[in-house]
Amino acid sequence: MNEAMPVLSETAAALRREFDRSFASAPITEIARLENMLAVRVGGDAYAIRVAEIGGMYADRRIVPLPSAMPSLLGMTGFRGQLAPVYDLAVLLGYPPRTAARWLVLVRGRHSVALAFDTFEAQLVVPPERVVALSAAGNEPASRPHVRGAVAQGDGSVRPVLDLPSVLGDIQQRVEATHLSMKER
């Protein structure tokens, strides 16, 4: 029994040193940063929207139509007690206007603005290496504005990623241009 005591003491000392060393070293914080995106369809084409750029997604909201010189403005709707203009994302991307869109995303920004689109397909959790520049994806939709990068999907297809701050900038320019033209009348 006395012969086992030195072995136990050495083992206990080694465990104590390892325990102390674990607190002395920096914690391992290298975790792959996955990006959450929404897989949507606009004008029949596949796109992705970064979840970090939206404040919520809604279905079947009542939109009160407004008279407007802007074909992209569908009307107004309410979100948590606040009114927000609703714009047709298809028109903003250069597609022809359509009758109705079921889905809305509330865009994060200084002002409440909602974008209407056709179809919500899925939520994507994407590792950073699958978000690529369009030229690297080999599928550059040059005719579509507001696209920043693409998501390479497991089946080899590529889904362009919409840049919602760019969409908001475009809306602001259109509003200002409409306001100026109405002032001139």
C-alpha angles and dihedrals in degrees: 000000000000091000090060093053096075091049092050091047091052091047092048091049091050091049091048091051092049091047092051092045091054089062094044095056124074115263118256105252101161101123121158108253107229118200121221116219138169118234106218140165123228120180088350093301126114119247138163127224122200110240088214089066096056135069095205147330123238137184131209098004118169110248116199107215119234128198106248142160087220112088090200094061108091097175140266135307136175128250119184093333096317128105118229132183114242119218128193105244091199092060091046089054093050100261121131117266116267135200104255142345123211100204132064132185120199106222119224111240146101092293130042108252127164127203121207121213139172110244140011109208108173148319112263125207103199129189112226094248090064093058104085140172112263094243089055090050091055092222108094114174094204092173093061119081125211096038118137114179129320141251114239105217127211093252092059095257123125126225116199115231116229119226103220095187086058090050090052090050090052091050090051091052092048092049092050092047091049091047092051094048091050091050090054093057 
